[in-house]
Amino acid sequence: MTPLHDPYALSTDETVLATKTPADGLTTVEAGRRLAEDGPNLLPKGEAEGPLALLWRQVNNPLVWVLVGSSGLALALGKGVDAGVVLGVVVLNAIIGFAQEWKAGKALAALEGMIPDVAAVRRDGARTTVPAADLVTGDVVLLASGDKVPADLRLVAVRNLQVTEAALTGESLPVPKETGRLAPETPLADRRNMAFSGTLVTYGTAEGIVVGTGAGTELGRISTLLAFAHETDTPLTRSLKKVGKGLTAAIVAVSALLFGVAIVRGFPLADAALAAITLAVAAIPEGLPAIITITLAIGVQRMARRRAVVRRLPAVETLGSTTVICSDKTGTLTRNEMTAARLFTPAAAYEVTGVGYAPTGEIRSGGVALPAAPADVCALLRAGALCSDARLAKEGDAWLLHGDPTEGAIVVAAEKAGLRVEELRASVPRVDALPFESENQFMA
């Protein structure tokens, strides 16, 4: 069954009819038939390059071949040290380039981790859990807070649903969802009746009908662009190829001319050949690629220390020539994690150290770490934590937030101040709540 075209422009009833979804969900037999027809709900992959193919690409360019040839000639002439230096440059270039491409390939493969392993669905009239790869168009998926969306869904029932879509649209705050029909020209970031594969539910519950799987999802289209991107030359590689071809042609021509002149003037064949080879070796600028490789390698390593993986060495030169970078909002460039950095009370202003959702940091006043949080800070953060629905959870070595990022920043700050938020909430159970409204600018 092919993915629906513009499902957000359909009503919920039209979506049910278009996907042929029964009220109690697909049957196991029908789901199996559609899975055989459409294939698994997996992101597309380009043809995987093995280590040898990656290594070959590092040496398969004209200037490197000139270096290999020059090292061979130097070795033939008995200049072992010169040959070793030139070959060392070739090997260094290949190792650095291979390492960078290998890292970049691993980073691209991380996209696959955005799709969950299992999904809650309604099949045969009952709620069940199936592998996310087995989802098909027409499946009814059940979402709850903390779930990753396993496929593109047209929402048919929502209960206070909010979804973080930063990885897809750049919107840093959770997006509230609805079920109403939208206009066909609605842009991706405004499709409030859709839940997209790879995004995260931060609040509420919902039911949605699968309208796109695998490559048919919005995340799948991004993965396709990354996996099947065509390699293009940078200004540096174009210049190097031009120089390499020109040098090679000039060296061969001059060496051949010298060899011919020597033969015409009666020199022995061996002496004429030796003179031509000597000229060729001397004319090859073996220091040029060495300098370029080392310079680019330094730039790559500096960027790697800042967690920026550059796939190919010449791209560093292109990036260094960039004068203007046009980017979307903060969510696309950051981890989309809010952090409370300063606290203000009637008594004083305080700084909070640490970033992200890990509850590790200090409360400082005037740049000096305080041994314990002052009473005014505790009162402030206690009120903030109780007027929050965000919860922290540790999975492995990572701290994850379930809820609104702004509320999460307050909860983390409370933990840094020594408050145990979950114990605090248990000791002071909530009786009722006034939800936050922009008109009131408070929650109580």
Salt bridges, closest charged atoms under 4 A:
ASP6 OD2 - HIS5 NE2 3.32
GLU14 OE1 - ARG181 NH1 3.17
GLU30 OE2 - ARG33 NH2 2.78
GLU30 OE2 - ARG34 NE 2.68
GLU37 OE1 - ARG33 NH1 3.05
GLU49 OE2 - ARG57 NH1 2.55
GLU101 OE1 - ARG57 NH2 2.19
GLU101 OE2 - ARG312 NE 3.47
GLU112 OE2 - LYS45 NZ 3.62
ASP139 OD2 - ARG123 NH2 2.65
GLU165 OE2 - LYS177 NZ 2.50
GLU171 OE1 - LYS329 NZ 2.88
GLU207 OE2 - ARG122 NH2 2.82
GLU218 OE2 - ARG191 NH1 3.97
GLU218 OE2 - ARG221 NH1 2.89
GLU231 OE2 - ARG312 NE 3.56
ASP233 OD1 - LYS241 NZ 3.36
GLU337 OE2 - ARG335 NH2 3.37
GLU362 OE1 - ARG364 NH2 3.07
ASP389 OD1 - ARG430 NH1 2.92
GLU415 OE1 - ARG420 NH1 3.48
GLU422 OE1 - ARG391 NH1 2.48
GLU422 OE2 - ARG425 NH1 3.47
